């Protein structure tokens, strides 16, 4: 049982010196993992589409308001027309808010789903990678969270190579 001792029946504890931790530079993965680049582009495209759709909603409201203003300025709008216009604008505003909320929800869900997909792929690869390496923990290094790290345990380049190779095989 090299490196472990029995604590109680069926339970093992790690012997001193057998505990291994590795880390990877999260920003390097984010900047160099091909799938992250693809996902960032997808999110940017989705963001552009979202902004375009929101702009269309705003234009629809503005056109309607301008139409009513022109009618009012021309002096052809009756009091009943004015009341109807106010009701129409209120209904349209409610409708557009609902559409915008749906766009917001779809966008946020898309971003969350794509980011979780990338995270899962990284986690799955680390689990596969770790079967051979036997680390107790693999930690993502982020500045400000850790004050010291020994570069001997930096596995970033191994992870990037493996992640990108697997990504290329899948695509």
Secondary structure by P-SEA (a helix, b strand, c coil): ccccccccccbbbbccccbbbbbccaaaaaaccaaaaaaaaaaaaaaaaaaaaaaaaaaaaaaaaaaaaaaaaaccccaaaaaaaaaaaaaaaaaaaaaaaaaaaaaaaaaaaaaaaaaaaaaaaaaaaaccccccbbbbbbccccccccccccaaaaaaaaaaaaaaaac
